[in-house]
Amino acid sequence: MADAPALASALAPAKVNLFLHVGPLDADGYHPLASLVAFADAGDRVSVAPSDRLSLTVTGPFAAGLGGEGDNLILRAVRALADTAGLAEPELAFTLDKRLPIAAGLGGGSSDAGAALKLARDGLNLSMDDQALAEVAALIGADGPMCLHARAAWAEGRGDQLTFEPALPPLPAVLINPGVPSPTGAVYRGYDAGPPATADRPAPPRDWSLPVVLDWLAALRNDLQSPALALQPAIGAALQAAAELPGVRLSRMSGSGATVFALFDTDAGAAVAARWLAQQRPDWWVQPTILS
């Protein structure tokens, strides 16, 4: 029998930390942080179709990197949604087209879960707005709400205190992953072994024009970059390659790595740089995009 047609599909966009300021471990075992996050127009694709049971199929170029329930934030999120709504386990078949690298500092799993929650809400005709869905996403992880909303935002606390920033201009960018994982837990342990930084939220730029924002970001930092580099020297090679791209204005690691982003003045400049780097390093994942 032929497969049922997809009920709907949605992009699960890559999340990028434009800066990431991290404080020391608190009494509850969490690191306070301050960040400005933006979302790419590239990411994974989540689809859903009616079925006789809840299931998940993973396809795409990075499918082999996922295995087991522990990787499947989609199923955990949908089950949490059903519990919250007082429903039996939904009879929905999800397909994840995994196009983002694994353990890449791009919020891939949380973004996948956010897209799945919206698809499940619509497929089950639930009267829940995005804020209610974000409360379900928070059960999956601290970055669940920001990835559910998928809007540029200041993130503070454990990453769950969000202030949306509609003034952030579109940022032409290239995402670069050198093909190595950068597990978040190991990076934070490396951070804890070094001198602590502070989760300070900087004052916003004097205006939100692209040139001013690029200069403002250049003065900020990612406090997880150094410990990630110590664990994965390949990140350093990606940072160097990004810094040497023609026309690049800023290069930095996102999140806990291993993905690096490079920012440009124009979409065309980012596209040219991405094509050139992809030819030079065909073993890397290189993706031109717009962050907003």
Secondary structure as UniProt FT lines:
FT   STRAND          8..22
FT   TURN            27..28
FT   STRAND          33..50
FT   STRAND          55..59
FT   TURN            61..62
FT   HELIX           63..65
FT   HELIX           69..71
FT   HELIX           73..85
FT   STRAND          92..97
FT   TURN            102..103
FT   HELIX           108..123
FT   TURN            124..125
FT   HELIX           130..137
FT   TURN            138..140
FT   TURN            142..143
FT   HELIX           144..149
FT   STRAND          153..156
FT   TURN            157..160
FT   STRAND          161..164
FT   TURN            166..167
FT   STRAND          171..177
FT   HELIX           184..192
FT   HELIX           210..218
FT   TURN            223..224
FT   HELIX           225..231
FT   HELIX           233..243
FT   TURN            246..247
FT   STRAND          250..253
FT   TURN            255..256
FT   STRAND          260..263
FT   HELIX           267..280
FT   TURN            282..283
FT   STRAND          285..291
//
